[in-house]
Amino acid sequence: MINCRGGVRGAVLLVAAAVSLAGCAGARPKPMSPPRAQAMEHNRRGVEAEARGDREQALAEFLEALRLQSSVDNTDGMIVALINSARTRRLKGDLPSARQGLDRALSLLPEGSDLASELFYEKAKVLAAGGELFSAVQWAVRAEAAETGDARGRRLNLVAALKLRQGFPDQAREQLEQALAFNRKAGMSAEQANSLRLLGEIELMQGSYEKASERYLGALLLDKELGLGARIAADLSGLGAVAAKKGDNAGAIGWYKRALEVSRSGGNDLQAADAREKLAQLYRLNGEEALTRTKP
């Protein structure tokens, strides 16, 4: 995640500030001041809190990391904390605060910083969450251009997803084929699955149902290996949509039932509600009105 120059390589959340506790291979470790070491510990705790879904705690940890990094004027550490807190606020739905934090990070960003790509990436995500797709694409493209490490495929996935939302599936496909190659080369399994899932969506949209199934099944295999419940449910729903388009209502019901079970067990109410709605529609098509009321 952190290289010898202190850069961050495609972390979902940035685990440490721009200086690690141990030096790079062949380099002598540099002593670290107590405030910076404490800030890194708060950042680590924030990442752990976010991973278990405790976003209030995560935000508190990131803000304390920001306070500590600010107290010793550590610009890179401040930027990392601002990106992390912005991401958590975005996931909480507080887009104005997320944007404010990112604007502050942008004002601090040095020319040529290794943190630029991650910062631009999060800026694009926040804009996209607010429906500003044109600006989001611009920042996503900047994030991809600034990336020189293993996160290249992740950046391209975002560009493609935004292009797809804008209604440009052919452009999105081109980006995704590149992303898939980068993600495979870098061993980024979760991002490889994202590339495949998005390609499956495009194949489905364009009527290539066998190819769509192949893409979704590939994503499902990877996501199951990683144990990513929400993404597993998305893959299963994709396969359900393919079956429904082919007129295989029974097969579609099977896939959506699996998606519902995964979502419900994982506590993802929005995904569960979507799967229930799809099941209700399929039951109605089969004339099985009594079964349209699936359990919550």
PECORJO-V720039 format. One record per residue. N is the residue number from 1. OMEGA is omega as a letter, one per 30 degrees, with the letter a starting at -180 (* if undefined). BURIAL is b if it has 24 or more other ideal C-beta (glycine too) atoms within 12 Angstrom, else e. D_LAST is the distance of its C-alpha to the last C-alpha in Angstrom with 2 decimals. Layout:
BEGIN
n:N omega:OMEGA burial:BURIAL d_last:D_LAST
n:N omega:OMEGA burial:BURIAL d_last:D_LAST
END
This chain:
BEGIN
n:1 omega:a burial:b d_last:40.27
n:2 omega:l burial:b d_last:43.59
n:3 omega:a burial:e d_last:46.83
n:4 omega:l burial:e d_last:50.38
n:5 omega:l burial:e d_last:50.42
n:6 omega:a burial:b d_last:47.37
n:7 omega:l burial:b d_last:44.99
n:8 omega:a burial:b d_last:41.26
n:9 omega:l burial:b d_last:40.04
n:10 omega:l burial:b d_last:36.58
n:11 omega:l burial:b d_last:34.61
n:12 omega:l burial:b d_last:31.07
n:13 omega:a burial:b d_last:32.33
n:14 omega:a burial:b d_last:36.05
n:15 omega:a burial:b d_last:36.72
n:16 omega:l burial:b d_last:40.27
n:17 omega:a burial:b d_last:42.82
n:18 omega:l burial:b d_last:45.57
n:19 omega:a burial:b d_last:47.67
n:20 omega:l burial:b d_last:46.60
n:21 omega:l burial:e d_last:47.88
n:22 omega:l burial:e d_last:49.64
n:23 omega:l burial:e d_last:51.97
n:24 omega:a burial:e d_last:51.69
n:25 omega:l burial:e d_last:53.57
n:26 omega:a burial:e d_last:57.25
n:27 omega:l burial:e d_last:56.81
n:28 omega:l burial:e d_last:57.74
n:29 omega:l burial:e d_last:54.85
n:30 omega:l burial:e d_last:55.34
n:31 omega:a burial:e d_last:55.00
n:32 omega:l burial:b d_last:52.13
n:33 omega:l burial:e d_last:52.35
n:34 omega:l burial:e d_last:50.19
n:35 omega:a burial:b d_last:48.21
n:36 omega:l burial:b d_last:47.25
n:37 omega:l burial:b d_last:46.32
n:38 omega:l burial:b d_last:44.19
n:39 omega:l burial:b d_last:42.52
n:40 omega:l burial:b d_last:41.62
n:41 omega:l burial:e d_last:40.12
n:42 omega:l burial:b d_last:37.95
n:43 omega:l burial:b d_last:36.90
n:44 omega:l burial:b d_last:35.97
n:45 omega:l burial:b d_last:33.91
n:46 omega:l burial:b d_last:32.17
n:47 omega:l burial:b d_last:31.24
n:48 omega:l burial:e d_last:29.87
n:49 omega:l burial:b d_last:27.84
n:50 omega:a burial:b d_last:26.40
n:51 omega:l burial:e d_last:25.56
n:52 omega:l burial:e d_last:23.45
n:53 omega:l burial:e d_last:21.72
n:54 omega:a burial:e d_last:23.92
n:55 omega:l burial:b d_last:25.21
n:56 omega:l burial:e d_last:27.00
n:57 omega:l burial:e d_last:29.05
n:58 omega:a burial:b d_last:29.62
n:59 omega:l burial:b d_last:30.99
n:60 omega:l burial:e d_last:33.21
n:61 omega:a burial:b d_last:34.65
n:62 omega:l burial:b d_last:35.38
n:63 omega:l burial:b d_last:37.05
n:64 omega:l burial:b d_last:39.20
n:65 omega:l burial:b d_last:40.16
n:66 omega:l burial:b d_last:41.16
n:67 omega:a burial:e d_last:43.25
n:68 omega:l burial:b d_last:45.05
n:69 omega:l burial:b d_last:45.76
n:70 omega:a burial:e d_last:47.02
n:71 omega:l burial:e d_last:49.32
n:72 omega:l burial:e d_last:51.23
n:73 omega:l burial:e d_last:50.99
n:74 omega:a burial:b d_last:49.18
n:75 omega:a burial:b d_last:48.13
n:76 omega:l burial:b d_last:46.16
n:77 omega:l burial:b d_last:44.24
n:78 omega:a burial:b d_last:43.48
n:79 omega:l burial:b d_last:42.19
n:80 omega:a burial:b d_last:39.89
n:81 omega:l burial:b d_last:38.45
n:82 omega:l burial:b d_last:38.06
n:83 omega:a burial:b d_last:36.21
n:84 omega:a burial:b d_last:33.83
n:85 omega:l burial:b d_last:33.18
n:86 omega:l burial:b d_last:32.75
n:87 omega:l burial:b d_last:30.14
n:88 omega:l burial:b d_last:28.16
n:89 omega:l burial:b d_last:28.55
n:90 omega:a burial:b d_last:27.43
n:91 omega:l burial:b d_last:24.19
n:92 omega:a burial:b d_last:23.79
n:93 omega:l burial:e d_last:24.47
n:94 omega:a burial:e d_last:27.97
n:95 omega:l burial:b d_last:29.90
n:96 omega:l burial:e d_last:33.12
n:97 omega:l burial:b d_last:33.66
n:98 omega:l burial:b d_last:32.92
n:99 omega:l burial:b d_last:35.51
n:100 omega:l burial:e d_last:37.99
n:101 omega:l burial:b d_last:37.83
n:102 omega:l burial:b d_last:38.32
n:103 omega:l burial:e d_last:41.21
n:104 omega:l burial:b d_last:42.83
n:105 omega:l burial:b d_last:42.39
n:106 omega:l burial:b d_last:43.96
n:107 omega:a burial:e d_last:46.89
n:108 omega:a burial:b d_last:47.48
n:109 omega:l burial:b d_last:47.14
n:110 omega:l burial:e d_last:50.51
n:111 omega:l burial:e d_last:51.84
n:112 omega:a burial:e d_last:50.85
n:113 omega:l burial:b d_last:48.30
n:114 omega:a burial:b d_last:46.10
n:115 omega:a burial:b d_last:43.23
n:116 omega:a burial:b d_last:43.53
n:117 omega:a burial:b d_last:41.20
n:118 omega:l burial:b d_last:38.27
n:119 omega:l burial:b d_last:38.95
n:120 omega:l burial:b d_last:39.16
n:121 omega:a burial:b d_last:35.95
n:122 omega:l burial:b d_last:33.98
n:123 omega:l burial:b d_last:35.75
n:124 omega:a burial:b d_last:34.54
n:125 omega:l burial:b d_last:30.91
n:126 omega:l burial:b d_last:31.11
n:127 omega:l burial:b d_last:32.83
n:128 omega:l burial:b d_last:30.30
n:129 omega:l burial:b d_last:27.43
n:130 omega:l burial:e d_last:29.48
n:131 omega:a burial:e d_last:29.97
n:132 omega:a burial:e d_last:33.63
n:133 omega:a burial:b d_last:33.67
n:134 omega:l burial:e d_last:37.45
n:135 omega:l burial:e d_last:38.23
n:136 omega:l burial:b d_last:35.44
n:137 omega:a burial:b d_last:37.05
n:138 omega:l burial:e d_last:40.41
n:139 omega:l burial:b d_last:39.31
n:140 omega:l burial:b d_last:37.44
n:141 omega:l burial:b d_last:40.69
n:142 omega:l burial:b d_last:42.64
n:143 omega:l burial:b d_last:40.37
n:144 omega:a burial:b d_last:40.98
n:145 omega:a burial:e d_last:44.71
n:146 omega:a burial:b d_last:44.97
n:147 omega:l burial:b d_last:43.26
n:148 omega:a burial:e d_last:45.76
n:149 omega:a burial:b d_last:43.70
n:150 omega:a burial:b d_last:40.78
n:151 omega:a burial:b d_last:38.27
n:152 omega:l burial:b d_last:39.83
n:153 omega:l burial:b d_last:37.12
n:154 omega:l burial:b d_last:34.40
n:155 omega:a burial:b d_last:36.31
n:156 omega:l burial:b d_last:36.70
n:157 omega:a burial:b d_last:32.99
n:158 omega:l burial:b d_last:32.43
n:159 omega:a burial:b d_last:35.29
n:160 omega:a burial:b d_last:33.90
n:161 omega:l burial:b d_last:30.34
n:162 omega:l burial:b d_last:31.94
n:163 omega:l burial:b d_last:34.32
n:164 omega:l burial:b d_last:31.51
n:165 omega:l burial:b d_last:29.81
n:166 omega:l burial:e d_last:33.25
n:167 omega:l burial:e d_last:33.51
n:168 omega:a burial:e d_last:35.99
n:169 omega:a burial:b d_last:34.51
n:170 omega:l burial:e d_last:37.96
n:171 omega:l burial:e d_last:38.79
n:172 omega:l burial:b d_last:35.45
n:173 omega:l burial:b d_last:36.13
n:174 omega:l burial:e d_last:39.54
n:175 omega:a burial:b d_last:38.19
n:176 omega:l burial:b d_last:35.50
n:177 omega:l burial:b d_last:38.08
n:178 omega:a burial:b d_last:40.13
n:179 omega:a burial:b d_last:37.20
n:180 omega:l burial:b d_last:36.29
n:181 omega:l burial:e d_last:39.91
n:182 omega:a burial:b d_last:40.11
n:183 omega:l burial:b d_last:36.90
n:184 omega:a burial:e d_last:38.08
n:185 omega:a burial:e d_last:41.49
n:186 omega:a burial:b d_last:40.16
n:187 omega:a burial:e d_last:37.71
n:188 omega:a burial:b d_last:34.78
n:189 omega:a burial:b d_last:32.06
n:190 omega:l burial:b d_last:29.07
n:191 omega:l burial:b d_last:30.96
n:192 omega:l burial:b d_last:32.09
n:193 omega:l burial:b d_last:28.48
n:194 omega:l burial:b d_last:27.91
n:195 omega:a burial:b d_last:31.02
n:196 omega:a burial:b d_last:29.88
n:197 omega:l burial:b d_last:26.42
n:198 omega:l burial:b d_last:28.15
n:199 omega:l burial:b d_last:30.77
n:200 omega:l burial:b d_last:28.15
n:201 omega:l burial:b d_last:26.83
n:202 omega:l burial:b d_last:30.43
n:203 omega:l burial:b d_last:31.20
n:204 omega:a burial:b d_last:28.21
n:205 omega:a burial:b d_last:29.36
n:206 omega:l burial:e d_last:32.88
n:207 omega:l burial:e d_last:32.12
n:208 omega:a burial:e d_last:33.09
n:209 omega:l burial:b d_last:30.23
n:210 omega:l burial:e d_last:31.82
n:211 omega:l burial:e d_last:32.62
n:212 omega:l burial:b d_last:29.13
n:213 omega:l burial:b d_last:27.75
n:214 omega:l burial:e d_last:30.43
n:215 omega:a burial:b d_last:29.55
n:216 omega:l burial:b d_last:25.81
n:217 omega:l burial:b d_last:26.64
n:218 omega:l burial:b d_last:29.18
n:219 omega:a burial:b d_last:26.76
n:220 omega:a burial:b d_last:24.20
n:221 omega:a burial:e d_last:27.02
n:222 omega:a burial:b d_last:28.06
n:223 omega:l burial:b d_last:24.68
n:224 omega:l burial:e d_last:23.94
n:225 omega:a burial:e d_last:27.38
n:226 omega:l burial:e d_last:26.61
n:227 omega:a burial:e d_last:23.16
n:228 omega:a burial:b d_last:21.67
n:229 omega:a burial:b d_last:17.91
n:230 omega:a burial:b d_last:17.16
n:231 omega:l burial:b d_last:20.08
n:232 omega:l burial:b d_last:19.24
n:233 omega:l burial:b d_last:15.94
n:234 omega:l burial:b d_last:18.19
n:235 omega:l burial:b d_last:20.69
n:236 omega:l burial:b d_last:18.37
n:237 omega:l burial:b d_last:17.13
n:238 omega:l burial:b d_last:20.84
n:239 omega:l burial:b d_last:21.73
n:240 omega:l burial:b d_last:19.16
n:241 omega:l burial:b d_last:20.85
n:242 omega:a burial:b d_last:24.21
n:243 omega:l burial:b d_last:23.48
n:244 omega:l burial:b d_last:22.29
n:245 omega:l burial:b d_last:25.50
n:246 omega:a burial:e d_last:27.53
n:247 omega:l burial:e d_last:26.21
n:248 omega:a burial:e d_last:24.57
n:249 omega:l burial:b d_last:21.34
n:250 omega:l burial:e d_last:20.78
n:251 omega:l burial:e d_last:21.36
n:252 omega:l burial:b d_last:19.10
n:253 omega:l burial:b d_last:16.17
n:254 omega:l burial:e d_last:17.06
n:255 omega:a burial:b d_last:17.17
n:256 omega:l burial:b d_last:13.90
n:257 omega:l burial:b d_last:12.14
n:258 omega:l burial:b d_last:14.03
n:259 omega:l burial:b d_last:13.21
n:260 omega:a burial:b d_last:9.41
n:261 omega:l burial:b d_last:10.26
n:262 omega:a burial:b d_last:12.79
n:263 omega:a burial:b d_last:10.90
n:264 omega:a burial:b d_last:8.10
n:265 omega:a burial:e d_last:11.18
n:266 omega:l burial:e d_last:13.21
n:267 omega:l burial:e d_last:11.25
n:268 omega:a burial:b d_last:11.60
n:269 omega:a burial:e d_last:9.15
n:270 omega:l burial:e d_last:11.41
n:271 omega:l burial:b d_last:11.69
n:272 omega:l burial:b d_last:8.07
n:273 omega:l burial:e d_last:7.98
n:274 omega:l burial:b d_last:11.30
n:275 omega:l burial:b d_last:10.58
n:276 omega:l burial:b d_last:8.04
n:277 omega:l burial:e d_last:10.93
n:278 omega:l burial:b d_last:13.49
n:279 omega:l burial:b d_last:12.19
n:280 omega:l burial:b d_last:12.22
n:281 omega:a burial:b d_last:15.70
n:282 omega:l burial:b d_last:16.90
n:283 omega:l burial:b d_last:15.99
n:284 omega:l burial:e d_last:17.85
n:285 omega:l burial:e d_last:20.71
n:286 omega:a burial:e d_last:20.95
n:287 omega:a burial:e d_last:21.08
n:288 omega:a burial:e d_last:18.12
n:289 omega:a burial:e d_last:16.73
n:290 omega:a burial:e d_last:15.25
n:291 omega:a burial:e d_last:12.88
n:292 omega:l burial:e d_last:11.73
n:293 omega:a burial:e d_last:8.76
n:294 omega:a burial:b d_last:6.47
n:295 omega:l burial:e d_last:3.80
n:296 omega:* burial:e d_last:0.00
END
